[in-house]
């Protein structure tokens, strides 16, 4: 009975989350994720990797040269309509495939409850990340670790190396983890197959480099500029990103538990601490850099290695997984409730959002700033190159900004957004829901003039 209930709960939460993505396109892409979604959509429509809202191209153009192209290329490939709706379809396909992959990765050595818990954790992490490239990085590390458990070490190495074209920081951390955890037998296996293995790796990355649409020197320059930007940051809060952690509460606690147990088993992992601190803790908003490592640590802890079920280390690993699955389920429930309530209270389609823009453009007061997800509705050359989406038609004086009319609008920056609500909530519930669901991140496809 317990097994059936757990499996039903996991399936229900995941299905509800996918339904909101596919049927309503909620939540609208926000934060860093919209950068990668816009690159993918522009590539789908024009064949060019570009975006106007992270202007790190030294030439002043819109070229996407500051990150790996693997994730936007895959989103573009899977987008059936080169539209915002198609972007949600592509993202949902990747998430569903990764959940199935996570189940398969553990199915040889664990029962259905453990497989379901791990699949739910992976799904919840990807849902929290939205359109960020760590979504694909998670899929790659799950597949790689599954191959490692099956002693296909060169295949494991090839998959890990692809992270360099997806998320270079994650690649650096994953490579360090791999070097610290591979035993002597594993190194001997790699050495015995070094000639064909390295030949395959060179052929694989040579082909990708040949197909890369820009000079590799420009990519290295872009990565350097992004690294300088990262090094200069000191923003964020450990509490917000690792404890409160919207839509995966107490994520930092689960990460700490997994790392502590892994380091207790293999003290050499403590050598990862400088990378963890610099890329994940020094700038808390960059928690996403540590998420694929967290998944790898969980898989390493769950690797049975012939240990009986009553072994204390095995029990500790299952405890960490259970804790993480509960937190992931709570996060999915929070996001599903937030978006479900938002859709009931106030929802507009992408077409209606564009109609709002066109209505404002028809007035004498022209529109300047728009929500970031408008980059999924308009061509790249409609925007000035700017960290804040700014339309080229913006006048020098007297322009108006469009802002998102959030479904739970108590944190909105627009004075006129409340009239967009279809179903009003009682004031006490509005306030409570705003605190519980973090309405400032509860974006829907509605926009109105800023106050």
Buried (B, 14 or more C-beta within 10 A) or exposed (E): EEEEEBBEBBEBBBEBBBBBBBEBBBBBBBBBBBBBBBBBBBBBBEEBBBBBBBBBBEEEBBBBBBBBBBBBBBBBEBBEEBBBBBBBBBBBBBBBEBBEBBBBBBEEBBEBBBBBBBBBBBBBBBBBBBBBBBBBBBBBBBBBBBBBBEEBBBBBBBBBBBBBBBBBBBBBBBBBBBEBBBEEEBEEBBEEBEEEBEEBBEEBBEEBEEEBBBEEEBBEBBBEBBEEEBEEEEEBEEEBBBEBBBBBBBBBBBBBBBBBBBBEBEEEBBEBEEBBEBBBBBBBBBBBBBBBBBBBBBBBBBBBEEEEEEEEEBEBBBEBBBBBBBBBBBBBBBBBBBBBBBBEBBBBBBEEBBEBBEEBEEEEEBBBBBBBBBBBBBEBEBBBBEEEBBBEEBEEEEBBBBBBBBBBBBEBEBEEBBEBBEEEBEEEEBBBBBEEBBBBBBBBBBBBBBE
